[in-house]
Amino acid sequence: MKVLNARHTAGAAPALVAIGLAAGCASVADRAPETIVLPYVSSFSENRPGGAPPPGWENWTLSRFKKPTQYQLVDDAGKTVVRASADASASGLVHRLTLDPKSYPLLSWRWKVDALIAGADNTQKSTDDSPVRVVVSFDGDKDKLPFDDRIFFDNIRMLTGQELPYATLVYIWENRAAKGAVIPNRHSPRIKMIVAESGRGKVGRWQEVTRNVYEDYQRAFGEEPGAITAVAIMTDTDNTGDNVHAWYGDILFRRVAPPRAQPASD
C-alpha cells in the first residue's frame, strides 16, 4: 500500500486520511492486568450478518485508482464478525473517536487469516501488504515536527486534499519479521508498523491480541502520545496482487482497573 495514493471517503476519520500504511513494543497479552471494557468502538458482534458496517464504522478508501477490499458482516461459529476479501486491492473500515491513550492504554481485538501473502515484505516499499492490519492514529502538534516531515505532510495535502495524522501505529501480521518488531514506514517516519503476529504457525485459527498502545507509541516514536483520533482495520494486497481472506472480531479499548482494596488485617 503506497502512502502517496492514500485517501479516504468523505466523512471518514481525518486522522486516518492519506496513510499509505505500514505499521511495537512488548505485548501485554501474557501479563494483562484486570481491565474494564469501555464501549468506545461499535461491536461487530452486536449486529446481524450480511448488514452494513455497524454504527460508527465507515468505508475508508485509499484512492479512487485502487480496487477496494470487500468487507461484510458474517456469522462465524455463532458470532458476527467482519470478513475481508482482498484481490489486488486496498481499502478498510475506520471508526473515529477521541480517547486518552494514557488513561485507556489497552487495545484488544481478534483476527484470523486463511493464508499469508507469499510475496509480502513490510520492510520494502514495493511489497508492503498484510492480510490483516489494525490501525490507530494520534493527534499532535505538527509545527514541532522536523522540516522534512512538515514538507511531506504539505505534499500529501496538496496531492490528496487531506491531512495525514500526526502519528500512526499499524499492527500487522508479518511473514518473517519477529513478533514485537517495529518496522518504519518507508514513506513517512510518522507511520510505524508493529508486528503483532508473525509466521504461519497460527494461520487458520482465531487469535486474541492485546497491545498497550501507550507503551507501543513511546517505543515507536520516543515521545508521549497525543489523543487517539481513530481506529481502523484493513486487508490489502494491492502491491503483491494476491487474493486473501481475513476475519476481524470486536475491537475494544480498555483501561487498567484500579487496584483492589486489600482486606484489613486483624
Secondary structure, DSSP 8 states (H G I E B T S, - for coil): --GGG----TTS-GGGTT----------TTT---EEEE--S--STTS-TTS---TTEEEEES-TTS---EEEEEEETTEEEEEEEEES-EEEEEEEEEE-TTTS-EEEEEEEES---TT--TTSGGG--EEEEEEEEE---GGGS-HHHHHHHHHHHHHHSS---SEEEEEEEESSS-TT-EEE-SS-TTEEEEEEEESSTTTTS-EEEEEEHHHHHHHHHSS----EEEEEEEEE-TTT--EEEEEE---EEEEE----------
